[in-house]
Amino acid sequence: MNSRVRAPELKGRGWLNTGGKALTLADLRGKILVLDFWTFCCINCLHVLDELRPLEEKYGDALVVIGVHSPKFEHERDPVALAAAVERYGVHHPVVDDGDMHLWQQYAAKAWPTLAVVDPTGYLVASMAGEGHAEGLSRLIDELIVKHEADGTLHRGDGPYVPPPAPDGLLRFPGKAIELPSGNLLVSDSARHQIVELSADGESLVRRFGGDRKDPFNEPQGLVLLPPKVAETAGYDVVVADTVNHQLRGLNLSTGEITLVAGSGRPWRSTVDGHAHDALAADLSSPWDLAWFDDKVVIAMAGIHQLWWFDPIKRTVGVYAGTTVEALRDGPLPDVWMAQPSGLSVGGDRLWIADSETSALRYVQDGVLHTAVGQGLFDFGHVDGPAGEALFQHPLGVAALPDGSVLVADTYNGAVRRFDPAANAVSTVDSGLAEPSDILVTANSDVIVVESAAHRLTRLAPGVVTTVTGERHKTERPPSHLAPGEVTLDVIFTPAPGQKLDSQFGSPLRLVVSASPAELLLEGEGTTTDLSRKIVLNPDVPKGVLQVVAQAATCDVDAEFGACHLTRQDWGVPIVIDPAGPSRLPLILRGMDA
């Protein structure tokens, strides 16, 4: 920051992880604060939670992280759902419920996630959007500690975090489930970092695999059973999406042996290519679900809005669909847009996809991606009827049925929905469920729902279908008002302390701009190596979403073998055309001015 700005007060609807106390900046004076603006649907926000954990351990007596939960979806405004998410994702710091987006606006956040740093005297000293800032934050915190210890304004000691009571029960926030040849069920017990085998009725424990975040799973999700011949050659029966470790693991059901089969363990920070890569050397990004399709394992790579493939025999991986742009665009693979794909199921020659951030049901057939239900990043609700009018809210699971229809775990609506391709319509099968995250149709045609926030598997009664004409929602995130015609798009980038732009492999900067609807942009779409661009907004299109992807390559300064870094951020900026609006849109890729 170029001038000293007082941090706005931390006012919210309520607090979690404080023992019921509402915190103020005065309570936190003397500590370095990192405010983490997040929403629990956002995969990039979950990445940041993992990036902050080592900093909380390293600077525990000087640093306090405050989660500021500013919701996107209507379901995320529910305090009960927020409390469940805080437990589900192991958030071990105070969280303020910013349900009315007051703090979001006070701190001028424009993207999920956004981080703001407040010094021990209560001044805002840095703000940055996106993930990948752990090293830069560490350098900044070191500088602030030196300065404020010298000034006598840093007060070390215990922070305000108060842990909740330890939970019990057979499962804790289960994610996905499959049926084994024996008829038993295999379930990812995500919050306990285990894979669990249950009896066929889902009620009795048979055995557990794994134990904690480091042994070896970390919030596992998707599971897929390999075909017998493939399993025999590969040496394992089940592939597990080890989501937070950014890896895939193989599970041998006979021996219980767990093997790393794909993923370096580093989160993806690269560029898209069409080549096959050695599976163990490749960087993955929050693999969320798996399916056997087209003679390979298809991976719902939620963290970068793509589908990848994995060949267990050749031990290679590659991109199957998507460009990493977070939006909704159909067409031939791989040049399509997706938004946090989180559920997969195969029905005949179709691969069905729960594309959660666009609240969409999509499918791949004959090398082309189609959208069956869904309208975009900011349109959602619970509406049945013709597919073109029907709405979901952040679905995470999908299950193809033998009759060609599809069941959808409509997670944030707490419902199971059915899409009938023959009628091209959506109906509600059941509702009142607690964040259903997956659906399993067994060999006996039983329908089992992974009711994640209720920590159980629920068997649906057959033949129950209701019709819902519920509410239609749009994200209430404040839009950016911009003048029609020529507008300057400026992405402001400041390298982290101790880093500089890295030009050894060409331009270190990349900017990709597109719009939804496409007619919103008359000029300025495409890719350039300059972070500032003139765009022309169509005065005849009253509103839309501007898609902006920016990245910058940096390397360490004054280090003989300095590390290289790639900072990347993906914005979906809601736009309203306003004749009185400004003709400049500034976005901050990283602002680390201390």
Buried (B, 14 or more C-beta within 10 A) or exposed (E): BEEEEEBBEBEBBBBBBBEEEEBEBEBBBBBBBBBBBBBBBBBBBBBBBBBBBEBBEEBBEBBBBBBBBBBBBBBBBBEEBBBBBBBBBBBBBBBBBBBBBBBBBBBEBBBBBBBBBBBBBBBBBBBBBBBBBBBBBBBBBBBBBEBBBEEEBBBEEEBBBEEEEEEEEBBBBBBBBBBBEEEBBBBBBBBBBBBBBBEBEBEEEBEEBBEEBEEBBBBBBBBBBBEEEBBEEBEBBBBBBBBBBBBBBBBBBEEEEBEBBBBBEBBBBBEBEEEBBEBBEBBBBBBBBBBBBBEBBBBBBBBBBBBBBBBBEEBBBBBBBBBBBBBBBEEEBBEBBBBBBBBBBBBEEBBBBBBBBBBBBBBBEEEEBBBBBBBBBBBBBBBBBEBEEBBBBBBBBBBBBEEEBBBBBBBBBBBBBBBBBEEEBBBBBBBEBBBBBBBBBBEEEBBBBBBBBBBBBBEBEEEEEEEBEBEEBBBBBEBBBBBBBEBEBBBEBBBBBBBBEBEEEEEBBBBBBBBBEEEBBBEBBEEBEEBBBEBBBBEEBEEBBBBBBBBBBBBBEEEEEBEBBBBBBBBBBBBEBBEEBEEEBEBBBBBBEB
